[in-house]
Amino acid sequence: MTSADINPALLSLQADLRRRRFAKMGLIWLLIALFIAWCVYGTIIEDTDWSRIGGRSGVLGSIGRYLTLDFGLLPELLIPTLETFMMACVGTVLGCVFSLPVAWLGAANVTPSKTILYPIGRFLMVLSRSVHEIVWALLFVSAVGLGALPGILAIAMRSVGFISKITAEAIENIDAKPVEAIKAVGGNQFQVMYYGILPQIYPVVLATVIFEWDINIRRSAVMGLVGAGGLGLLFFRQMNRFNYGGVSMVILAILLLIILGEVISHYLRKAVI
């Protein structure tokens, strides 16, 4: 067989492989499209009560109710806004305190026991992230009653999973040489943690805490929907009164609070990281 015979055969084989690859990708995308269409049909087309929407005029009329602002609600917005902001701050700090032991247990290179305490630490991280903050708030409202305290506890519990997971992974990725040097000169566990580990994970942990605080401002804004105080409670009351202008004012206050949090977190990152 000459080289002139090999080249066409090789080209034909390559073209056949490309056709098979194209057909395989086409089949995969077709299955994805069918799955999405099935989800849209089951959750939107079939499950929506289209008769209640009332057509274009009904939709536009409903939206138009929220375009008016009830400026008479302004004096009532100050305290809930401050309460929402403070809930986010205190909840984040409390979440950091709760996250430290969880991260210590869940980091494979510093945990006291890889067979018992390490799985417990990892389970606590998953548990915190798996339960929504509204569910945590409902649990704490039933335990300690209405007010800002259950909202703070819910935010703290929800923050534990993210902060502790990032912290534990940062601890696992540290350079082991400083730790070994401190141990070699007789350093205890606290000195190893303080001088060998913390300086290496400080930027990552601080950035994570600031980011989580930014998220917690959004979370705290809806805590009142289950009786945990803040702007969410005022929002719920305005909805019950069908005061659409008041609802718009609360939404605007939440938006301004979130923008404030974005600005503060931006400058915090630049200042300390």
C-alpha positions, -999 to 999 in steps of 0.1 A, spaced: 0 0 0 14 33 -11 13 67 7 -12 78 -18 -36 50 -7 -30 57 30 -39 94 30 -74 91 16 -81 62 40 -69 83 69 -89 113 58 -120 92 55 -114 78 90 -110 113 104 -142 125 87 -161 95 100 -149 102 136 -160 139 132 -194 128 120 -198 105 150 -187 131 174 -211 156 158 -239 131 160 -231 124 197 -231 161 206 -263 167 186 -280 138 205 -268 152 239 -281 187 231 -314 173 218 -319 154 251 -310 186 271 -335 206 250 -362 179 255 -356 179 292 -359 217 295 -391 216 274 -405 190 297 -396 211 327 -412 242 312 -443 224 302 -447 208 337 -439 239 358 -451 268 337 -476 258 309 -495 231 327 -492 243 363 -501 280 358 -536 293 362 -536 314 330 -572 326 336 -562 346 367 -535 366 348 -561 385 329 -541 392 297 -518 421 290 -540 448 306 -543 428 338 -506 423 340 -498 459 333 -525 470 358 -510 449 385 -475 462 378 -488 498 378 -500 495 414 -464 492 425 -452 522 406 -467 546 431 -447 553 463 -462 558 497 -439 585 511 -460 586 543 -442 553 552 -408 570 553 -408 575 591 -415 538 597 -386 527 574 -357 540 595 -358 516 625 -365 484 604 -337 494 580 -312 499 609 -325 466 625 -319 448 592 -284 462 589 -275 453 625 -290 418 621 -266 412 591 -236 425 611 -243 406 643 -253 374 625 -221 375 605 -199 380 636 -217 352 654 -214 330 623 -176 336 623 -174 325 660 -194 293 652 -173 286 621 -139 285 638 -144 252 657 -162 237 627 -134 246 603 -108 233 628 -127 199 630 -132 198 592 -96 205 581 -79 172 575 -44 184 584 -53 199 618 -84 180 630 -79 161 663 -94 129 648 -98 121 611 -121 91 619 -146 108 642 -143 146 644 -134 152 608 -167 137 595 -186 156 621 -171 189 610 -178 182 574 -214 171 583 -220 204 601 -208 223 570 -232 205 548 -261 208 573 -256 246 575 -256 250 537 -285 226 531 -311 243 553 -324 276 539 -322 307 561 -360 310 561 -362 274 576 -336 283 602 -356 314 611 -388 294 614 -370 270 638 -355 298 659 -388 318 659 -405 287 674 -377 283 699 -371 319 711 -401 338 698 -405 368 675 -380 396 671 -345 402 657 -328 374 678 -342 344 657 -331 363 625 -296 368 639 -293 331 649 -307 320 615 -281 342 596 -254 329 619 -263 293 613 -265 298 575 -231 315 575 -214 287 593 -214 263 562 -198 287 538 -172 304 561 -161 271 577 -158 253 544 -137 280 528 -116 283 560 -111 245 562 -100 243 526 -76 272 531 -61 254 561 -56 222 541 -38 242 514 -13 259 536 25 256 533 35 230 558 71 242 563 63 271 588 41 247 608 69 221 609 95 247 619 73 259 649 67 223 660 105 216 657 114 244 682 88 231 707 57 253 697 24 242 712 -9 238 693 -20 274 699 14 288 686 12 266 656 -23 279 648 -15 315 656 19 319 640 20 291 614 -15 288 600 -34 321 606 -10 343 587 -14 321 556 -52 319 556 -59 355 569 -65 371 534 -88 342 523 -108 341 555 -112 379 556 -124 381 520 -149 352 527 -163 370 558 -168 403 539 -185 384 511 -207 365 535 -216 398 553 -226 412 519 -249 382 513 -263 384 548 -276 419 542 -299 404 516 -308 375 539 -317 398 568 -340 418 546 -364 388 543 -361 374 578 -392 395 588 -414 374 565 -414 347 592 -415 372 621 -378 377 627 -379 415 625 -364 440 601 -377 452 567 -391 418 559 -417 422 587 -427 457 574 -429 443 539 -453 415 551 -475 440 569 -478 463 538 -487 433 517 -514 423 542 -528 458 540 -527 458 502 -507 490 504 -488 486 471 -471 520 474 -458 509 508 -445 476 494 -426 496 468 -411 518 495 -399 488 514 -384 473 483 -367 505 475 -353 506 511 -340 471 507 -324 480 474 -306 511 489 -294 490 519 -280 464 495 -262 491 475 -248 505 507 -235 470 516 -219 466 482 -201 500 486 -189 492 521 -177 457 512 -159 471 482 -139 496 503 -133 470 530 -117 446 506 -95 473 493 -85 485 528 -77 452 545 -69 427 518 
